[in-house]
Amino acid sequence: MADSTVDLFKFVTIRATQTTAPADPSVIRDPRLGPPAPEGETPEVDADAANYAGSAAARAVYDLVKELGADAHTAPQVIEANRAVAQRILSRGPVETGTGLPHVDATTAALDEVSPASSADDLGAAITGRWPFPDEPATSWQAYVDRPPGAAGADRPSLEADQGSLFDRLYLALVAKRDRAVSLEELIRGLRLLNLLRALHGSSAPEPADVAGLLAANPAVHRLITALVGYYRPFNPIRPVGIGDLLVVKQFLCRYEPGEVAHIENVLPDESKLRRHRSLHRTDDLVSVVEDEVSLTERELSTSQRFELKSETESTIQNDLSAEISGQVSGRYGVVEYSANAGVSYSTSRRDSRRGANNFAKDVVDRSLSRIQTSVREERTTRRLSETEELNRHQLANSTGRNIAGIYRWVDKVYRAQVYNYGKRLMFEFVIPEPAAFVLSVFDHERQQTERPDIPQRPVKPDLDISQISAATVDTYGRIYNLSGLDPEPPFEQTITQAIGLGGLEDQAASAHERLFDIPAGYAAVEATIDGRWDGQSKNEHGAGVSIGGKTEFQSDPPQGRIHMDFATRTPTFDPPLIGSVAAVVFVYRVRAFAFSVALKVRRTPQRLREWQLSVYESIMDAYDEAYSEYVSALGEYESQLQGYRISQGVLIRGRNPRINQEVIRTELRKSCLSMIALQFDADGSDDVVFDAMRSRKEFLPVESVITTETETVTTTTPSPGTTVTVTTTSTKKEPSTVRTAIDVPAIDVPEAVDDGRTVQFLEQAFEWQQLNYVLYPYFWGRIPGKWYDAQRYYDEVDPLYAKFLQAGAARVLVSVRPGFEAAVQHYLSTREPWNGGPVPDIDDPLYLAVHAELRDQQDDLNNATPYGDAWTVVVPTPIVWLQPDGVLPEFDCGAAPGVAHSMTGFWTGTAHQATLSTLASDQQEWTDWPSAARWDVPVPDWATEADVTFTLNPGVVDGDVWGELRADLGGIVTGPSMFDVNYEADVGGHPEQAVMIVGASVEIPAALRGEVVPVRLQGRMLDPPEHPGRLEANRGCHVSGQVHFKRHPLP
């Protein structure tokens, strides 16, 4: 018996969704546990509890999962919850990895002495010889198998009770394995022995072929035990489509063949056609910058003063009983003249009159003459000359004296297609949206850029209403035309403030002071704000006022006894508004000092806004005219380049090698599948595994340099009294030097690389990426309207398959799991932990994949594959044109349809859904129509001479293995048979096992069927019923899809 640890997860992952039945002795089951919930469903925990009541260990695990896994939603939480369950199990006591059954251990040794090819009798004899109890009927191993649990004493154990004990220990050991290394070998060997005893004591002895399976039987463990918390909340809820034969269609390029006529070039006698294209690109830039600066300043200062004092006094006293106080202010614009008069008279008739006049003049002439002339001249010349000339010459000349014709024909690619069977595989199926999206955004864009000239973009003509131009207009069109010199919109309002103040007026009874406001052009003053204060000469009467724009604001009659006065804020308005220069005059009387502030609010005029809008409009239109002129020039250059491109098509190799394109297609589909499986590279990047093990480190590189040192030596000598000579000597020293410069060098983060490599290696090895099966769906399954328009650009792609990939709106992809990795993949989908939660396998591990094996799988995609059915021919049209060696129009063997063009093709497709049960019984050895729904009426083109027929269907296999043949009947013309051979997995318990079958062959179309509508149906029959007792059922959910590719042959 083999001594290696088997894969415990194999049958769990493959058949966990089916109702199990103990019919297959190579699968060891625990009959005490109920079936698990269907894949993809999250069972109600309490409703599922009854499934584990038969096993105390399973129920204990179930209760812990319910307790510790309730809040585990993310992959890290699931992993932590699983570890917590394992630690809780270990905390209850040691986990037993031995059987604890001496009679089982003693008898197990007998299996090591038996060859896997031994017969059932040899096995029975070896077990009898090792059985530790006396060989009596009551204590024989046969009685041990038959004895129900609890029907005997301690010296008479039963197989059923021992099997339950071993399964309980296995459950706890499997859970504990989440936290520490645990050996399962003894428990597995014990369960195999009990399974073998039950099989040997059955109604019929096992066949030699079954003995090997019994010796390598695998325990089937409930998914709750293997996935734990992941059983309820898997990391990724996707599930495989099932297990079946991996059938892959391989295409082999046979040849290229001329197809239909694409173009005929006719040349008359002595006629010559010459197409010449010359493209010259020349760039000559000359930049010269010259700067001159001259500064001239003159300054001369002279001052003269004249002072005259003229005083005259007259005094009159009169005593009257009356008093008069009067004040008069007058003003004139331009030369300002103000006067203030005050008189007091008393009843005593005493009059006091005083007159005074002072004349003061000061002339100041300030003239500065300072001539500073600075000349800065910078001249920079840059000259770039780039010249490229391309000359294309294409000439057709006829000097033969007769008409000649050049016939261009489309080229078709002829493939041989063959279905290959790789055996049973666990498979996943995905529908990928827009599979070429990344290629179109990057690689294909660059390819298109280098293949033909860019079409210049026509500038957008501004749609402007002058009256609506605003700051937003400047911002928008400034960015469109790269305008940096546009004036901003003038502000609606501004404030201009002047301060007017003076002191030392103790000797002046009244005075006036003026300030001028220069209102900006395009603005008008609408309001003034006046504030101020003054100090009177005494506590007697004093006052002040401001006059501006015809409005006067005056304040006097202060309260008695106050010297310091505040001028109440005044805000006169102007209607009509003031423009130009405006004078503000402050007049005071009996004031020794004052300080006033006058703020003038100016508002933009409609004329100013209109001027700015016109200026902006002209700048934008000038920029558009310049851009449009450049566009016209670029368009002419584009047309010239495009003409040369078209003429040179005869020698230009377009596109890429189709094999490279195939690699691109498979790589992109592979990336998309990994997004579906690992939730990596998808739209939600928050849960991605970041592969960043390549970091950087600082290193220092020596950089050679030169250090220049200048030394000045000053020498002073006195050759004669009163004479001093100073000599300055400068010496230069250059020394080589090495400077260490820091650079970033790529470096591997080793712990991160080990962790990343564990995931990368698993996802690369767990799936057979070289066997990707895919079907491309049309562009209209992509985004509207972007994908719809983009798809039309690729009809002229040289590689037709690559063109379909670029145009595809969706792709259906079938991915198979590498044999032996089924359990590890399901474990990854549950927990996001690769390699069943352990490290990368070593060389002795069954999951270890040698480097040479991985390389061969990548490079030899037919390794371990066998042909399935007949090969057929596929003709694929291409946009490549071929010039026929002569000018003779091709003739074809058109049969009953003269004049029909060569190599015509047409397709018919159909689908049938089986609504009622249709059975192909095991004893049906004659051809019969099956499934019953697989019937169509198909029109045959009147030019068709051959047809490739392909049908696929997915029936169910029931009650045993099936072996038989399927074929298609096309109006009485039957195809060659396509064989099927499905090994029924007995653990499905009477439920159908899904299978995928393909019928494919080529048939000749006789003349009698051309142009007719003929019935097409599928037929089947069974082979070798005694050895293959199963049957095929087509019921609801079974659908048949077919395609008939009609072709015109033979090819010339």
KELO-912579 format. One record per residue (C-alpha): residue in one letter; x, y, z. Coordinates in steps of 0.5 Angstrom, whole numbers, plus 500, padded with zeros to 3 digits. Example, Ala and Ser with C-alpha at 12.3 -4.5 7.8 and 13.67 -1.06 7.14 Angstrom:
% residues 2
A525491516 S527498514 
This chain:
% residues 1052
M500500500 A503507498 D505511504 S504518502 T499523504 V493523500 D490530498 L484530502 F480535499 K480532492 F473529493 V470535497 T471540492 I469536486 R463533489 A461537495 T455540492 Q452533490 T448529495 T453523497 A452516496 P456510499 A456506492 D464508490 P468504495 S474508493 V471514496 I471513504 R465517507 D462518514 P455516513 R453520520 L453527516 G448530512 P450533505 P453540505 A449546503 P449548495 E455551493 G454559492 E449559498 T450561505 P446556509 E442559515 V447556521 D441554525 A438550520 D444547518 A445544525 A442537524 N447535519 Y452535524 A448531530 G451524528 S458526530 A460529537 A467532533 A463535527 R458538532 A463541536 V467544530 Y460547527 D459550534 L465554534 V464556527 K458559529 E461563535 L467565532 G466566525 A459570525 D463577524 A468574519 H467578512 T474579509 A479574507 P484576513 Q478576518 V476569515 I483567516 E484569523 A477566525 N479559522 R486560527 A481561533 V477555531 A483551531 Q486554537 R480553541 I480545539 L487545541 S485548548 R480542550 G486537550 P491534545 V489532538 E490524537 T493523530 G493515532 T487510531 G487508538 L485501535 P490496536 H486491532 V486496526 D494498527 A496490527 T491489521 T494495517 A501492516 A498487512 L496492507 D504493506 E505486504 V500486498 S501488491 P496493488 A495488483 S493483488 S486479487 A481480492 D482473495 D490475496 L487481500 G482477504 A488472506 A493477508 I488480513 T485474516 G493472517 R494479521 W487479524 P489479532 F482476534 P481468534 D479466527 E472464529 P466466526 A464470532 T470474532 S472474525 W473480521 Q467478517 A463479523 Y467485525 V464488519 D457486520 R456487527 P452493529 P455498534 G453497541 A452490540 A458487543 G462488549 A469491549 D472485546 R468485540 P468492537 S464493530 L467496524 E461502524 A463504531 D471504529 Q470508523 G466514526 S471514532 L477515526 F473520522 D472524529 R479524530 L480526523 Y476532523 L479535530 A486533526 L484537520 V482543524 A488543528 K492543522 R490550521 D495552527 R500547527 A503541523 V499535524 S500528521 L494525518 E497518515 E495513521 L488516521 I487515513 R491508513 G486506518 L480509514 R482505508 L483499512 L476499514 N473501507 L477495504 L474490509 R467493507 A468492500 L471485501 H465482505 G460485500 S456481495 S461481490 A468481490 P472487487 E475486481 P483487480 A482494477 D478496483 V483493488 A488499487 G483504488 L481501494 L488501497 A488509495 A481511497 N480518499 P476520505 A471525503 V470530509 H465535509 R466542507 L465545513 I471541516 T475543510 A473550509 L471552516 V469559516 G470560509 Y464555508 Y459560510 R463567507 P468565502 F473570499 N470569492 P463566491 I465564484 R464556483 P467551477 V462549472 G463542473 I468537471 G468534464 D473532458 L477538457 L476539449 V480544446 V480546439 K487547436 Q488551429 F494549424 L496554419 C496550412 R497555407 Y495562404 E490562398 P488567393 G481569394 E476573390 V478579386 A480586389 H482590384 I484590376 E489595374 N488596366 V494599362 L493601355 P498600349 D504605350 E500608356 S504610362 K502611369 L506615374 R505616381 R510620384 H510623391 R515627394 S515629402 L520634404 H520637411 R525642413 T525646420 D530652420 D529656427 L533662428 V533666435 S536672436 V536676442 V539683443 E538688449 D540695450 E539699456 V541707457 S539711463 L540718463 T538723469 E539730470 R539734477 E540741479 L538744485 S537752486 T532756491 S530763492 Q526766497 R522773498 F519775504 E515781505 L511784511 K506789510 S502791516 E496796517 T492797524 E486801525 S482801531 T475804533 I471803539 Q464804539 N459802545 D453799542 L447795545 S448790539 A452784536 E453781530 I457775528 S457773520 G461769516 Q462768509 V465763504 S466764497 G470760492 R472759485 Y474753481 G481754478 V484759482 V481758489 E479764493 Y476764500 S475769505 A472769512 N469776516 A467776523 G465783527 V463785534 S459791536 Y457793543 S452798545 T458802548 S459805541 R466803541 R469800535 D475796534 S477795527 R484791525 R486790518 G492786516 A496784510 N502779509 N506777503 F510771502 A513768496 K518762495 D521760489 V524753488 V528751482 D530743483 R534741477 S538734477 L543732472 S546725473 R548722467 I548714468 Q549710461 T549703462 S549699456 V547691456 R548687450 E546680450 E546676443 R544669443 T543665436 T540659436 R540655429 R536648428 L536645421 S532639420 E531636413 T527630411 E526628404 E522622402 L521620395 N516615393 R515613385 H510608383 Q510607375 L506603370 A508603363 N506598357 S511597352 T508591349 G503593344 R497590347 N492591353 I495589360 A491588366 G494587373 I489583377 Y489584385 R486578389 W484578396 V488573400 D485567405 K488563410 V487556410 Y487552417 R486545419 A482545426 Q482539430 V479538437 Y484535442 N482531449 Y486533455 G482528460 K478530466 R478537468 L475541474 M473548469 F471555471 E468559465 F467567465 V464572460 I469578460 P467584458 E471588452 P477583453 A481588449 A480594453 F487595456 V490593449 L486599445 S488604450 V496603450 F499598445 D494599439 H494606440 E502607439 R501602433 Q496606430 Q500612431 T506610428 E503607422 R499613419 P500620420 D496624425 I490628422 P490635425 Q485637429 R481643427 P481649432 V474650435 K471657432 P469662438 D462663438 L462669442 D457675443 I461681445 S456684450 Q456677454 I464677454 S466676461 A471674466 A469666465 T470668457 V477670458 D479664462 T476659457 Y479661451 G485663454 R486656456 I484654449 Y488658445 N494659450 L493666451 S497669457 G496677455 L489678455 D487684460 P482681466 E475684466 P476691469 P473692476 F466694477 E467699483 Q474702485 T475707491 I480713491 T482716497 Q486722499 A489725506 I489732507 G492735513 L496741516 G498744522 G501751525 L495755523 E495759530 D496765526 Q491765520 A484766521 A481762515 S485758510 A483753504 H487747502 E486743495 R487736493 L486733486 F483726484 D485723477 I479719476 P481713471 A479713464 G472709463 Y470710471 A466716474 A465718481 V458717484 E460718491 A464721496 T466719504 I469725508 D472724515 G476728519 R478732525 W481739527 D483743533 G481750534 Q485756536 S482757542 K475755546 N472760542 E468759535 H472755530 G469751524 A471747518 G468744511 V470740505 S467742498 I468737492 G464736486 G459742487 K457739494 T459742500 E459739507 F461744513 Q461744520 S461749525 D458752532 P462747536 P460747543 Q463752548 G469750551 R472745546 I478745542 H478738539 M473737534 D471731530 F468732523 A461727522 T462722517 R458725510 T457721504 P455726498 T453723492 F454726485 D448726479 P451726474 P457722476 L464726476 I469724471 G476727469 S480731475 V476733481 A478738486 A477737494 V478743498 V478743505 F477750508 V477752516 Y477758520 R480759527 V483752526 R490751528 A491744525 F486739521 A486732518 F481730513 S480724509 V476724502 A474717499 L472717492 K468711490 V468711482 R464706478 R466703471 T462706465 P458702460 Q463705455 R469702459 L466695459 R464695452 E472697450 W474691454 Q469686451 L471689444 S479688446 V478681448 Y474679442 E479682438 S485678441 I481671441 M479672434 D486673432 A488667436 Y483663432 D485666426 E492664427 A490657430 Y486656424 S492658419 E496653422 Y491648422 V490649414 S498648414 A498642418 L492639414 G496640407 E502637410 Y498631413 E494630406 S501630403 Q504625408 L498621407 Q498620399 G505618400 Y503613405 R498610400 I503610395 S508606399 Q503601401 G506596396 V512596400 L510597407 I509591412 R503593416 G501589423 R504584427 N506577427 P500573428 R503569433 I505575437 N498577437 Q496570439 E500572445 V497578447 I490575446 R492570451 T495574456 E489579456 L484574457 R489571462 K489577466 S481578466 C480571468 L485573474 S481579476 M475574476 I478569480 A483573485 L479579485 Q486582483 F486588477 D479589478 A475596478 D476596486 G483596488 S482597495 D483589496 D488588491 V495584493 V500590492 F506586488 D512591490 A517587492 M522591488 R524597492 S531601491 R537602495 K542608496 E548607493 F554612491 L558612485 P564616484 V564621479 E570625477 S571632477 V576638477 I577643483 T580649480 T583654485 E585661484 T590665488 E592672488 T598675491 V599682492 T606685492 T607692494 T614696493 T617703494 P622704488 S623711490 P621716496 G614718495 T613712489 T609706491 V608700486 T603695487 V603688483 T597683483 T599676481 T593671480 S595663479 T590658478 K591651480 K587645477 E586638481 P582632479 S577630485 T572624486 V565626488 R561620491 T554621488 A548618491 I543614486 D537609487 V539602485 P533597484 A533592490 I529586492 D525586498 V526579500 P521578505 E516581501 A518577495 V517571498 D510573500 D509575493 G512569490 R507565494 T501568491 V504569484 Q507562483 F500559485 L496562481 E500561475 Q501554476 A494552479 F491553472 E492551465 W493557462 Q496555455 Q489551454 L485557455 N478556450 Y475562448 V469565444 L469572442 Y463576442 P461582437 Y462589439 F455591441 W456587447 G460593449 R459600452 I455605448 P457608444 G464608445 K466601443 W461601438 Y465606434 D472604436 A470597433 Q469600426 R476602426 Y479595426 Y476592420 D483593416 E487589421 V492584417 D491579422 P483577422 L483574429 Y486579432 A481584429 K476580432 F479581439 L480588438 Q473589436 A470584441 G465587446 A465580450 A469574451 R467567453 V473564457 L474557459 V479555464 S481549467 V485547473 R491543473 P490536475 G492535483 F490543484 E483542485 A482542493 A488548493 V484552488 Q477551492 H481553499 Y484559495 L477561493 S474560500 T480564504 R485567499 E490563502 P494559496 W497552497 N492550502 G494555507 G501553507 P508554504 V510553497 P511546496 D517543496 I520537491 D517532495 D510535495 P504532490 L503539488 Y510541486 L511543479 A518542476 V521548472 H522543466 A514541466 E512548467 L516550461 R514544457 D506546458 Q507553456 Q511551450 D508544448 D500545448 L499538445 N502535451 N498529453 A493531448 T489526444 P485528437 Y478528438 G473527432 D475529425 A479535423 W476540419 T478546414 V477553416 V478559411 V479566414 P479572410 T484577410 P485584408 I492582405 V492583397 W496579392 L498581385 Q496575380 P502573376 D498574370 G492578367 V488572366 L481572370 P481566375 E476560373 F473556378 D470549378 C463552380 G459545379 A451547378 A452554379 P456557373 G459564374 V459563382 A465567385 H471562388 S471561396 M465563398 T463562405 G456562409 F454560416 W448558419 T447557426 G442555431 T440553438 A435548441 H432548448 Q430541451 A423542454 T422535456 L426529458 S429525452 T434519454 L439515450 A438509453 S444504455 D442499450 Q440503444 Q446501440 E442503433 W443510431 T437514433 D435521433 W437524440 P436529443 S429530440 A429538440 A435538436 R432538429 W432544424 D430546417 V437549414 P437553407 V443550403 P446555399 D446554391 W453555391 A456550397 T460544395 E462543402 A460544409 D463544416 V458542421 T459543429 F454542434 T455542442 L450540447 N451538455 P447532457 G447529464 V450522465 V446517470 D447511473 G454509470 D459510465 V457511458 W461510451 G458511445 E458516438 L454522436 R453524429 A449530425 D444528419 L444534414 G439532409 G441525409 I448526409 V451524415 T457526418 G463521421 P461519428 S464523434 M465519440 F464520447 D467516453 V464519460 N466516467 Y461517471 E462519478 A458515483 D458520488 V453524485 G447519488 G443518482 H443525480 P445527473 E453528472 Q453534467 A458533461 V459537455 M459533448 I462536441 V460533434 G464536429 A466534422 S466536414 V461533409 E461534401 I454537399 P451534393 A448538387 A441535389 L441539396 R444545393 G439551394 E434547398 V432547405 V434540408 P432538415 V438537420 R438533426 L443530431 Q443522432 G446518437 R448510439 M451507445 L457502445 D458496450 P452497454 P455491459 E461495461 H458502460 P451501464 G449509464 R445513460 L444520457 E439525459 A437531456 N432535460 R430542462 G437546462 C440542456 H441546450 V444544443 S448550439 G450548432 Q453552426 V454549419 H459553415 F458552408 K464553403 R465553396 H471548393 P475546390 L480552391 P484553385 
